[in-house]
Amino acid sequence: MSETRSEAREYAPPVIKAEELDPKFKYKISKMPGAEKIMACFQCGTCTADCPIARFSEFYRPRRIARMVQLGLKDRLLSDKALWLCSACFTCVDHCPQDVEIAGIVRVLRNMAVAEKNVLPLVYKELATNLMKSGFVYEIPETRLQKRVEQGLPPLPKPNVSQVVKIFEVTGSARLLEKVQTVAKVESR
């Protein structure tokens, strides 16, 4: 059985242009908590081989993210929707022979993407908005609460929503949620 060329092709990032490179980027990242060991990555690929997301995605590769940081491809990284695919399971961290915290690096890059590119997946905005409204990340329907009573389960704890809102306001997250642009779907290019 022969495969067509399009079926056999894997994701190939665009050609890197010299003007895209920011040689200071890796040093800036390495000063942020969780990303200090980025330069210890020697591209063995263990993070990608063990990543549950990479198994099902042609374009999400933790090793590629680490290499792009090392090369200084800041704008490309912060615009890459694949950053949002990481499930933060820390499998990459657990198996890295150099103790590079790829999950921490992804977190740092996500924070930078929100701060600098003003972009956030819609689901994150919805979860944060729910948290500010009810104290829970998911809206719990009244029918579910009634079912708990019928089954003799104790009521859910009553979150202090005003304290949650205060945290969002003090950290600037409430303002950020108002202005951020959302990405409805993460997909390959």
N, C-alpha and C positions, 0 to 999 in steps of 0.2 A: 504494500500500500504506500503510495507516494504522497507526501505532503506538498501542498502548494507553498510557494515562497512566502505568502502573507501569513500562513499558519505557523511556519517555522520561525519567523522573525520575532525577536523579543523587543522589549522597550529599549530604545536607544536615545539617550539625551542628545539635544542639539550640540553642535560643535561649540567649544569654548573659545571665546574671543578674548584677547589680552585686556581690552578695556573693561571686561566684566570682573577681572581679578582685583581683589582688595587684600594685599599681602598682610595688612594689620588685623584683618578680621579674626583670624584664628587666635591671636593674642588677646583680643577683646573678649572673645567667647571664653577663653581659658581662665579668665578672671571672674567668671560668673559661677555661683554655687551650682554644682552638679555637672559642670562642663570642664572642670580643671584639667582633666587628663586627656583632652582631645588629641594632643600631639603625641601621646603614647600609642595611638592606634596605628598599627602597621599593616592594616588592610588584609587580615587573615581570612575574613569572611564568616567567622563563627557566629557573629551577631545575626547575619542574614540567614545563615543555614538553620539557625534555631528559631528564628522569628515566626510566630504563627500567622502574622499578617502577610509576610513576604511569600509564604507558601501559596497564597491565593491571589497575589497581586503581581502583575508584571512590572509595575513601576514603583512599588515601595520596597526599598532596600536600605536597611540601616547603614550598611557599609558605604553605600553611595552618599548618604547624608554626611557621614563622618569625613569622607574624602572631599566633598564639596566645601565643608567648613575649612579643612586644611588648605584647600586651594584658594579660599577667599571668595567664593561665589555667593556672596551675601544676598544680593538682589534676587538671584535665581532661587536660592533656598527659601527666602521669606515669601516668595510668590508661589512656591510649590505647594499645591493642595495636598500632596502626598504626606506632608508633615502631620496632617490631622488624622491619618489612618492609624498611627501608633496607638495601641491599646494600653500602654503603660503597664504591661505585665511583668517587665523587668527580666524577661528571659535572656535578652541580649546582655544585660549587666551580669547576670548569674553565670554566664558561660564565657565571658570575655577573658582571655588569658592575660590581658594587660590591665584589667580592672577599669576599663574606660566605661563610663556611665552613659551609654548611648541614649537611654531613656531620659536622662537628665539633660543631655544636649538637645534632644527633641523638645523638651519642655522649655528650655531657654529660647530656642528658635521660635516656638509657638508664641511665647510672650513677646519676643521681638516683632514677630509678624503682626500681632495685634497692635502693639505700640507704634510701629513704624509704617506699616502698610494699612492699618485700620481695617483689618479683615478677620472674620471669625466665622466658623461654620454655624449655620442656623441652629443646629441642635444644641450647641453650647449656649447660645444666647437664650434659647427657650428654657433650658434647664436653669440657668442663672436667674432669669425672670421669674420662673416658678418659685425658686428659692426665696426671692425677695417678697413674693406675694403670700406664700403659705408657710415658708419654713421647710418645705420639702421640695426636692428637685422634680418630683412627678406630681401632677395633680391627682389627688386621690378622690375618686368619685364617691358621692354620698351612698350609692348602692353598696360599695365595698365596705364602707364604714358600718352600714346597717348589717351586712353579712357578718362582720366581726362580732357585733352585739348578739345576733342570732346564734352564733357558734360559741358564745360564752367567753370570747376572748376579751382581754382588757382593752380599753380605749387606747388609741395611739397617743403618744406624748404630745402635749401642746407646746409647740416651739414658740420662742419669744421672737416674733417676726420683727418687732421694732429694733431689737438688737442686731438681727441679721441685716436689716436695712442700714443701720448705723455703720456696720462693718463695711458694707458695699460703698457707702458714702465716704467714709474716712479713707478707704484705700483708693478711691477714685474709680472703682469698678462701676458704680451706678452711672456716672457720667460717660464712661467708656461704652457701656451697653446702649446708651441713647444714640451715640454717633457712629458706632461700628457698622461696617458693611458686612452683610452675611453671604456665605457661600452655601447654596442649597445642597449641592451634590459634589462629592469628591470623586474625580474620575481622571483617567490618564489623558495625556495630550495626544 
